[in-house]
């Protein structure tokens, strides 16, 4: 993976992950109780996306070996 693609993947992974986690937590606090399933789904998707960003951050780029 080239360095520019790696940086883009890490930024998108962390950005989308944090965004979904924040949206899910806001839904838990402010949305009606019927939306709790969607809030849980948003938080789980956020955690998975952030983990994908973390994995891309850990794997060395082709230029850095």
Phi and psi in degrees as a GROMACS rama.xvg file:
@    title "Ramachandran Plot"
@    xaxis  label "Phi"
@    yaxis  label "Psi"
@TYPE xy
-74.0706  158.657  UNK-2
-62.0057  -42.056  UNK-3
-66.2894  -38.8217  UNK-4
-67.7778  -35.8983  UNK-5
-65.1008  -45.7339  UNK-6
-61.2741  -41.0577  UNK-7
-64.3013  -42.8544  UNK-8
-64.6444  -41.1453  UNK-9
-65.6016  -45.6272  UNK-10
-63.983  -42.7294  UNK-11
-67.22  -43.075  UNK-12
-60.7745  -50.5477  UNK-13
-68.1624  -40.8521  UNK-14
-64.0847  -48.5096  UNK-15
-65.6497  -40.4179  UNK-16
-61.3959  -49.5127  UNK-17
-64.4023  -38.5555  UNK-18
-60.6037  -46.5187  UNK-19
-65.9791  -38.3228  UNK-20
-63.7071  -44.0443  UNK-21
-64.1841  -45.0686  UNK-22
-61.5157  -43.0683  UNK-23
-62.6824  -42.5312  UNK-24
-67.743  -38.1487  UNK-25
-64.1851  -37.1653  UNK-26
-65.2446  -38.1892  UNK-27
-63.3365  -41.3336  UNK-28
-80.1014  -36.4773  UNK-29
-113.333  -21.692  UNK-30
-84.2792  161.899  UNK-31
-62.5318  159.856  UNK-32
-61.9079  -25.0998  UNK-33
-65.3111  -19.7561  UNK-34
-90.5499  6.68929  UNK-35
-63.5149  -31.9065  UNK-36
-64.7119  -42.2362  UNK-37
-67.1579  -35.6537  UNK-38
-65.0269  -42.8211  UNK-39
-62.9363  -42.3392  UNK-40
-60.312  -43.8106  UNK-41
-63.6168  -41.4088  UNK-42
-66.3682  -42.2314  UNK-43
-65.1282  -43.869  UNK-44
-62.008  -39.6458  UNK-45
-62.349  -42.2141  UNK-46
-65.6293  -42.3129  UNK-47
-64.2365  -43.2373  UNK-48
-64.5651  -40.3568  UNK-49
-65.6198  -37.1089  UNK-50
-66.0955  -37.502  UNK-51
-62.874  -43.2004  UNK-52
-60.939  -38.9924  UNK-53
-65.9203  -40.2376  UNK-54
-63.2277  -42.7123  UNK-55
-64.6637  -30.5213  UNK-56
-72.1829  -31.9107  UNK-57
-79.1038  -38.4247  UNK-58
-69.8789  127.655  UNK-59
-69.8783  144.588  UNK-60
-75.1292  163.526  UNK-61
-62.516  -33.283  UNK-62
-78.2115  -11.8074  UNK-63
-107.372  8.25779  UNK-64
